[in-house]
Every structure is written in structure tokens, then in C-alpha cells.
Amino acid sequence: MSTYPRGVTVEEKPTSLLPPVRTGTIVVAIGTAKEGPVNEAVPIFTLEEYGDTFGISGDWEKHTLEEVAQVAFALEAVSPVIFISVGNDASSVSPSDVVGGIDPATLKPSGLEAVEDVYPRHRLVPSILIAPGFSKYPSVATAMAAKAGAINGHFKAMAYVDIEVEKYTDAPAYLVDNGLKFPQIKALLGKGISGEKKYHPSTLAAFRKARIDAENSGIPSKTVSNKPLYINDSDFHLGLDQANYLAGQGVTPLFNNANGWVFWGARTAAYPSSTDPKDTFDNVRHMFNFLNNELILTFNQKVDTPITRRFIRTIVDSYQTRLNGLSAREDILGGRIAFVEEENPITDLMDGIATFHVWFTPPSPAREIHFITEYDPNYWKTLFGS
């Protein structure tokens, strides 16, 4: 290199504000298929691609992932979807196959454990886990909740599970008796019917939610409750008081109202055992998952950067800009990020640990809109006016 520089030189500096990495709403479906790869997380973008990869038989009872493909691509038109087939002969597939595990000899994952491969292989972060036809088994629902709570050790998702009971009044006790009162579970009741087809509620809810989020720039601030569905009947017919009872017990049923057939209730399965808004409203829980995952993805690039004032300012300024944008869109009511001295003892900083505190408030859904009506006798005076 010349030691005598002349002329014009240009130097680029790293951008001080880091744009967030958007995670979107990715549904991971575990079930059975006619053919194709087994225990592999496969991203699919169209119904035709699904058929080429897994085959189509028309028998949704045997091949549960066909229902998922139909709802995702034909009804809601969202993609991609991650499919994990646990087998091609449905009669031999058991709930334990869906729960899966790690082969000690090969370390190859199966069933729900294959969810761990989604991000490393495809750089997609799961948002919702479903297993239609299998999540009705408590062992599967419990495993789904556990996996949703910590994917790859730090990502978070929701598990949408089907509740199958003979009487609607049995549903709340089913959650309690089977230990399913988790904030990461959305418990859904009632199969949707369209023509001769029956859809599991977890499938309908997951992709209705994905569609709502897609229309909101990928931000999951809105609940799936009270949004019209592509069905015209259900195997449960509830009155408003019955549907409200279930919604108040952490169960979300299908319900026919002025909007048509909808899911009725924005609560997670944790309610009313828990009343913390971040754990008991589905859209608020989704927002916490979304922003927690976004923080990990966005600032992973800063790991092993020296802890300096510029390092701190870059993270604070970058994410404050993001929070301001979400506030302007009203996806959150407000938010802030700070590097608090009391939360960063010198011993932590010396050990390479920097802690940032983030506050944000997703709006709760309006579960009750209350009006006061009153008879006013003073309006009789209008009879004597001009």
C-alpha cells in the first residue's frame, strides 16, 4: 500500500441503526402424509408443491397433513408452511410417534423434535405448532406446549391444540385434568364443516391467524377471535352464554354469530388460572413471542462485539426506532428500551454480559363493550317545540 496517499478517498462505516429481522407467522404442522420424506421439516409454498412432495389421496383421516395443505393454500392463501410427516401408513402411527424424540445412535430427530431443524435448516422461526388429528391426545398437546416454550433453546411459539369432548361443559375440566393450562396453548373446540369436509379447529385457527398477520405486515397484534371462517357449519352449536362460559375458562369454541362462523374468545389455555395479560390473551402472547424472537434475530449479529458506549447506543437507538414504529401503527400502545445501570453490575460487564430492559404494551382485545341506556322523560318536551 502507498504511504503517500493523494486524491479522493471514501470510507464506509457500519449503519448505526440496525433494521429488525422480520419473523412473520410460520405454521409448523406435524402429521401423516401419503408418501414423501419422514421426520424432516419441509417448507412448502403451494398446494401443487405439497402434492408433488407428499402426495394427495383425498383421505384426510389417514393423511392429516392434506387438510393442512388445503386450508393453508386453498382457503387462506398463506405460505410457506413447514410440514413434518411422521409416517405414510396412518394406522401404524401413534401419539408417541408425533411426540417423537432423538435417536441416540444417529442423533436424528423425529416427530415434534424435528421442529428443532426448522430454523437451522431454513432460517424460519416457528410461530404456531399444530398436529390436527393428534393434538387431541394429552401427551401430544403437552409435548407441543413444551416445544413451543423453547425452540432451539430460545425461540418461542404457540401450540394450537384440538379439544375433543362429548359435552362442551367437559372442555374446561379436560384442560385442568390433563395439565394443559399453559399460556403457550390455544385450546380450540369444535370441528368446522364445509360441504362434506370437516376441519380440525387447530388447522382453521392457525391459518386464519397467519392470514390476519399477513394482512397486518406480519405483525401478530390482532386476535384470531371473531374473524369470519371459510366454513358453514360445526359439530358444536352453542348459544352466546355457552360460548362465553367456555371463553372464560380458556377454551375457544367455534360459534355462529353476526359475522358467520368464528372462533369465540381471545384467551389462552392459562386463563383463568393466570390473569397476567401477557399470558392470557392470545394476541398479547403472540406479540411477546414475536418481539422476543425478533430481538434474538436482530441482535445476534452483535454477539462478541466489544461492550462500548457505541455498542450500547446502537442497540438502544435501533430498537427504540422499531418500538416507535410499532407504536405509530398501534400494534403496541408504547414501548421503550434502556441500558439500566442497576441491571448491569460491573462483574457482569467484566464477564461479557450486557442486559437491556425492554418495555412494551400490546393492546388487549375488547372482550366486553358496555353501553348504558336510559329512558329520558325530558324528550317529551319536543312535542311542544316549533
C-alpha positions as CSV (number, residue, x, y, z in Angstrom):
1,M,0.0,0.0,0.0
2,S,1.2,3.5,-0.8
3,T,2.5,5.5,2.1
4,Y,1.8,8.7,0.3
5,P,-2.0,8.9,-0.4
6,R,-3.3,11.5,-2.8
7,G,-6.7,12.2,-4.3
8,V,-10.2,11.5,-3.0
9,T,-10.9,8.5,-0.7
10,V,-14.1,7.1,0.6
11,E,-14.7,5.2,3.8
12,E,-17.9,3.3,4.7
13,K,-19.0,3.0,8.3
14,P,-21.5,0.4,9.7
15,T,-25.0,1.7,9.9
16,S,-25.7,2.9,13.4
17,L,-29.3,1.8,13.3
18,L,-30.0,-1.9,12.6
19,P,-33.2,-2.8,10.8
20,P,-35.1,-5.6,12.6
21,V,-35.2,-9.0,11.2
22,R,-38.9,-9.8,10.5
23,T,-40.0,-13.3,11.6
24,G,-43.5,-13.4,10.1
25,T,-46.1,-16.1,11.2
26,I,-44.8,-19.6,10.3
27,V,-47.1,-22.6,11.0
28,V,-45.4,-25.9,11.6
29,A,-47.7,-28.9,11.0
30,I,-47.0,-32.4,12.3
31,G,-49.0,-35.4,11.0
32,T,-49.3,-38.1,8.4
33,A,-48.9,-38.0,4.6
34,K,-49.5,-40.4,1.7
35,E,-45.8,-40.5,0.8
36,G,-42.6,-38.4,0.9
37,P,-39.9,-37.7,3.4
38,V,-40.5,-38.7,7.1
39,N,-39.4,-36.8,10.1
40,E,-38.0,-34.0,8.1
41,A,-39.0,-30.3,8.3
42,V,-40.0,-29.4,4.8
43,P,-41.1,-25.9,3.7
44,I,-43.9,-25.9,1.1
45,F,-45.3,-22.9,-0.7
46,T,-48.2,-24.2,-2.9
47,L,-50.8,-27.0,-3.0
48,E,-49.2,-28.3,-6.1
49,E,-45.8,-28.5,-4.4
50,Y,-47.4,-30.3,-1.5
51,G,-48.8,-32.9,-3.8
52,D,-45.5,-33.4,-5.6
53,T,-43.7,-33.8,-2.3
54,F,-46.2,-35.7,-0.1
55,G,-48.9,-36.9,-2.5
56,I,-52.6,-36.4,-2.3
57,S,-55.1,-39.2,-1.5
58,G,-58.2,-37.3,-0.5
59,D,-58.4,-39.2,2.7
60,W,-57.8,-36.7,5.5
61,E,-58.4,-39.2,8.2
62,K,-55.4,-41.3,7.1
63,H,-53.3,-38.4,5.9
64,T,-53.8,-35.4,8.2
65,L,-51.4,-33.1,6.5
66,E,-53.6,-32.9,3.4
67,E,-56.2,-31.0,5.5
68,V,-53.4,-28.6,6.5
69,A,-52.4,-28.0,2.9
70,Q,-56.0,-27.4,1.8
71,V,-56.7,-24.8,4.5
72,A,-53.3,-23.1,4.1
73,F,-53.0,-22.8,0.4
74,A,-56.6,-23.1,-1.0
75,L,-58.6,-21.3,1.7
76,E,-56.3,-18.8,3.4
77,A,-53.6,-18.5,0.7
78,V,-50.6,-18.2,3.1
79,S,-47.2,-19.6,2.7
80,P,-44.7,-21.0,3.4
81,V,-45.9,-23.8,5.7
82,I,-43.5,-26.3,7.4
83,F,-44.7,-29.9,7.1
84,I,-43.3,-32.7,9.2
85,S,-44.7,-36.1,8.3
86,V,-44.3,-38.8,10.9
87,G,-45.3,-41.7,8.6
88,N,-47.1,-42.9,5.4
89,D,-49.3,-45.7,6.9
90,A,-51.6,-43.9,9.3
91,S,-52.8,-47.0,11.1
92,S,-49.3,-47.6,12.4
93,V,-48.7,-44.0,13.6
94,S,-49.3,-43.5,17.3
95,P,-49.3,-40.3,19.5
96,S,-45.8,-41.3,20.6
97,D,-44.6,-41.0,17.0
98,V,-45.9,-37.5,16.9
99,V,-44.2,-36.6,20.2
100,G,-41.0,-38.1,18.8
101,G,-37.5,-37.9,20.2
102,I,-33.9,-38.1,19.3
103,D,-32.3,-41.4,18.1
104,P,-29.4,-42.0,20.4
105,A,-27.4,-43.7,17.7
106,T,-27.8,-41.3,14.8
107,L,-29.0,-38.2,16.8
108,K,-31.7,-37.8,14.1
109,P,-34.9,-36.1,15.5
110,S,-38.4,-37.4,14.9
111,G,-41.9,-36.0,15.4
112,L,-42.0,-32.8,17.3
113,E,-38.3,-32.9,17.9
114,A,-37.9,-32.2,14.1
115,V,-39.2,-28.7,14.9
116,E,-35.6,-28.0,16.1
117,D,-34.4,-28.3,12.5
118,V,-36.7,-25.5,11.1
119,Y,-34.5,-22.5,11.9
120,P,-31.1,-24.1,11.4
121,R,-32.0,-25.6,8.0
122,H,-34.4,-23.0,6.6
123,R,-33.9,-19.8,8.6
124,L,-37.6,-19.7,9.5
125,V,-38.8,-19.2,13.1
126,P,-41.9,-21.3,14.0
127,S,-44.8,-19.2,15.3
128,I,-47.6,-21.8,15.7
129,L,-47.4,-25.6,16.1
130,I,-50.3,-27.8,15.1
131,A,-50.9,-31.5,14.9
132,P,-54.5,-32.0,13.7
133,G,-55.9,-35.4,14.5
134,F,-53.2,-35.9,17.1
135,S,-53.2,-32.9,19.4
136,K,-56.5,-34.2,21.0
137,Y,-54.2,-36.6,22.9
138,P,-53.0,-35.0,26.1
139,S,-49.5,-36.5,25.7
140,V,-49.2,-34.7,22.3
141,A,-50.6,-31.5,23.5
142,T,-48.3,-31.4,26.5
143,A,-45.3,-32.1,24.2
144,M,-46.4,-29.3,21.8
145,A,-46.6,-26.9,24.7
146,A,-43.1,-27.8,25.9
147,K,-41.6,-27.5,22.4
148,A,-43.4,-24.2,21.8
149,G,-42.0,-22.8,25.0
150,A,-38.3,-23.2,23.9
151,I,-37.4,-23.9,20.3
152,N,-33.6,-24.1,19.7
153,G,-33.3,-23.1,23.4
154,H,-34.7,-19.6,23.0
155,F,-37.3,-19.1,20.3
156,K,-41.0,-19.1,21.4
157,A,-44.2,-20.2,19.6
158,M,-47.8,-21.1,20.4
159,A,-49.3,-24.5,20.3
160,Y,-52.9,-24.6,18.8
161,V,-54.5,-27.8,20.1
162,D,-57.8,-29.6,19.5
163,I,-60.1,-30.4,22.4
164,E,-62.4,-33.3,21.6
165,V,-65.1,-33.9,24.3
166,E,-68.7,-35.2,24.1
167,K,-70.2,-32.3,26.0
168,Y,-69.0,-28.7,25.8
169,T,-69.1,-28.5,29.6
170,D,-66.4,-31.1,29.8
171,A,-63.8,-29.0,28.0
172,P,-62.6,-26.8,30.9
173,A,-62.1,-29.8,33.1
174,Y,-60.3,-31.6,30.3
175,L,-57.6,-28.8,30.3
176,V,-57.3,-28.9,34.1
177,D,-57.3,-32.7,34.5
178,N,-54.7,-33.2,31.7
179,G,-52.4,-30.4,32.9
180,L,-52.8,-28.2,29.8
181,K,-53.3,-24.8,31.5
182,F,-50.3,-23.3,29.7
183,P,-50.0,-19.8,28.3
184,Q,-48.5,-21.2,25.1
185,I,-51.6,-23.3,24.4
186,K,-54.6,-22.1,22.4
187,A,-57.3,-24.7,23.2
188,L,-59.9,-25.0,20.4
189,L,-63.3,-26.8,20.4
190,G,-65.5,-27.9,17.5
191,K,-64.8,-29.2,14.0
192,G,-65.6,-26.8,11.2
193,I,-67.7,-28.2,8.3
194,S,-67.8,-27.1,4.7
195,G,-69.7,-29.3,2.3
196,E,-68.6,-32.9,3.0
197,K,-65.3,-31.8,4.6
198,K,-64.6,-31.5,8.3
199,Y,-61.7,-29.3,9.5
200,H,-59.9,-29.6,12.9
201,P,-60.2,-26.3,14.7
202,S,-56.5,-26.0,15.2
203,T,-56.0,-26.0,11.4
204,L,-58.7,-23.4,10.9
205,A,-57.4,-21.1,13.7
206,A,-53.7,-21.4,12.8
207,F,-54.1,-20.3,9.2
208,R,-56.8,-17.7,9.9
209,K,-54.3,-16.2,12.4
210,A,-51.5,-16.4,9.8
211,R,-53.7,-14.7,7.2
212,I,-54.7,-11.9,9.7
213,D,-51.0,-11.4,10.5
214,A,-50.0,-11.3,6.8
215,E,-52.6,-8.6,6.2
216,N,-51.0,-6.7,9.1
217,S,-47.5,-6.6,7.7
218,G,-46.6,-9.8,9.5
219,I,-47.2,-8.4,13.0
220,P,-49.4,-10.6,15.2
221,S,-51.1,-7.9,17.3
222,K,-54.6,-9.0,16.4
223,T,-56.5,-11.9,17.9
224,V,-58.0,-14.7,15.8
225,S,-61.3,-14.4,17.7
226,N,-64.4,-13.2,16.0
227,K,-62.9,-13.3,12.4
228,P,-65.1,-15.0,9.7
229,L,-64.1,-18.5,8.7
230,Y,-64.5,-20.4,5.5
231,I,-67.0,-22.9,6.9
232,N,-70.8,-23.1,7.1
233,D,-71.4,-25.4,10.0
234,S,-69.8,-27.1,13.0
235,D,-70.3,-30.2,15.1
236,F,-71.0,-27.9,18.1
237,H,-73.8,-25.5,18.2
238,L,-73.6,-23.1,21.2
239,G,-75.6,-20.2,22.5
240,L,-73.9,-17.0,23.4
241,D,-73.9,-17.8,27.1
242,Q,-72.4,-21.2,26.5
243,A,-69.7,-19.8,24.2
244,N,-68.9,-17.1,26.8
245,Y,-68.6,-19.7,29.5
246,L,-66.0,-21.6,27.5
247,A,-64.1,-18.4,26.6
248,G,-64.0,-17.5,30.2
249,Q,-62.4,-20.9,31.0
250,G,-59.6,-20.7,28.5
251,V,-61.4,-22.7,25.8
252,T,-62.0,-21.1,22.4
253,P,-65.1,-22.7,20.6
254,L,-66.5,-22.3,17.2
255,F,-69.5,-20.1,17.3
256,N,-72.1,-18.8,14.8
257,N,-72.8,-15.1,15.2
258,A,-73.5,-12.0,13.1
259,N,-70.0,-12.4,11.4
260,G,-70.8,-16.0,10.5
261,W,-68.9,-18.9,11.9
262,V,-66.0,-17.6,14.0
263,F,-63.7,-18.6,16.9
264,W,-65.1,-17.0,20.1
265,G,-62.6,-16.0,22.7
266,A,-59.2,-14.4,22.8
267,R,-57.9,-16.3,25.9
268,T,-55.1,-18.8,26.1
269,A,-55.5,-22.0,28.0
270,A,-53.8,-20.4,31.0
271,Y,-56.9,-18.4,31.8
272,P,-58.4,-18.1,34.4
273,S,-55.7,-19.9,36.4
274,S,-53.5,-17.0,35.4
275,T,-54.7,-13.4,34.8
276,D,-51.4,-11.9,33.6
277,P,-52.3,-10.2,30.2
278,K,-49.1,-11.3,28.5
279,D,-50.0,-15.0,29.3
280,T,-53.8,-15.0,28.9
281,F,-54.7,-13.0,25.8
282,D,-53.7,-14.9,22.6
283,N,-52.7,-11.8,20.6
284,V,-50.6,-10.4,23.5
285,R,-48.8,-13.7,24.0
286,H,-48.2,-13.8,20.2
287,M,-46.7,-10.3,20.4
288,F,-44.4,-11.2,23.2
289,N,-43.2,-14.3,21.3
290,F,-42.8,-12.2,18.1
291,L,-40.8,-9.4,19.7
292,N,-38.7,-11.8,21.8
293,N,-37.8,-13.7,18.7
294,E,-37.2,-10.5,16.8
295,L,-34.7,-9.3,19.4
296,I,-32.8,-12.5,19.2
297,L,-32.6,-12.5,15.4
298,T,-31.8,-8.8,15.1
299,F,-29.0,-8.5,17.7
300,N,-27.4,-11.9,17.2
301,Q,-25.0,-10.1,14.9
302,K,-23.8,-8.0,17.8
303,V,-22.7,-11.0,19.9
304,D,-18.9,-10.8,20.6
305,T,-18.8,-7.1,19.8
306,P,-16.9,-5.1,22.4
307,I,-19.1,-3.6,25.1
308,T,-18.7,0.1,24.5
309,R,-20.9,3.2,24.6
310,R,-21.3,2.9,20.8
311,F,-22.4,-0.7,21.2
312,I,-25.0,0.2,23.8
313,R,-26.2,3.2,21.8
314,T,-26.5,1.2,18.6
315,I,-28.8,-1.4,20.3
316,V,-30.8,1.2,22.2
317,D,-31.3,3.6,19.2
318,S,-32.1,0.7,16.8
319,Y,-34.8,-0.9,18.8
320,Q,-36.3,2.3,20.1
321,T,-36.9,3.2,16.4
322,R,-38.6,-0.2,16.0
323,L,-40.8,0.3,19.1
324,N,-41.7,3.8,17.9
325,G,-42.8,2.4,14.6
326,L,-44.9,-0.3,16.2
327,S,-46.5,2.4,18.5
328,A,-47.3,4.6,15.5
329,R,-49.1,1.6,13.8
330,E,-50.8,0.9,17.2
331,D,-49.6,-2.6,17.2
332,I,-48.4,-1.6,20.7
333,L,-49.6,1.2,22.8
334,G,-46.0,2.2,23.6
335,G,-42.5,0.9,24.2
336,R,-39.0,1.8,25.3
337,I,-35.6,0.2,25.7
338,A,-32.9,1.1,28.2
339,F,-29.5,0.1,29.4
340,V,-30.1,0.3,33.2
341,E,-27.0,0.7,35.4
342,E,-28.6,-1.3,38.3
343,E,-29.2,-4.2,36.0
344,N,-25.6,-4.3,34.7
345,P,-23.3,-4.9,37.7
346,I,-19.6,-4.4,36.9
347,T,-19.0,-8.1,37.4
348,D,-21.5,-9.0,34.6
349,L,-19.9,-6.5,32.3
350,M,-16.5,-7.8,33.0
351,D,-17.8,-11.3,32.2
352,G,-19.2,-10.1,28.9
353,I,-22.9,-9.9,29.9
354,A,-24.9,-6.8,28.8
355,T,-28.5,-6.5,29.9
356,F,-31.0,-4.3,28.1
357,H,-34.5,-3.7,29.5
358,V,-37.4,-3.5,27.0
359,W,-40.9,-2.4,28.0
360,F,-43.9,-2.6,25.6
361,T,-47.6,-2.9,25.9
362,P,-49.6,-4.7,23.2
363,P,-53.3,-3.7,23.4
364,S,-55.7,-6.2,24.9
365,P,-58.7,-7.2,22.8
366,A,-62.0,-5.6,23.8
367,R,-63.7,-8.6,25.3
368,E,-66.7,-6.6,26.5
369,I,-68.2,-3.4,25.1
370,H,-70.6,-1.9,27.6
371,F,-73.4,0.6,26.9
372,I,-75.7,2.3,29.4
373,T,-79.2,3.0,28.1
374,E,-81.7,5.2,29.9
375,Y,-85.2,6.4,29.4
376,D,-85.2,10.2,29.4
377,P,-88.6,11.8,30.0
378,N,-87.3,15.3,29.1
379,Y,-87.7,14.4,25.4
380,W,-91.5,14.7,25.8
381,K,-90.9,18.4,25.6
382,T,-90.2,18.1,21.9
383,L,-94.0,17.8,21.4
384,F,-94.3,21.5,22.3
385,G,-91.3,22.8,20.3
386,S,-91.6,24.6,17.0
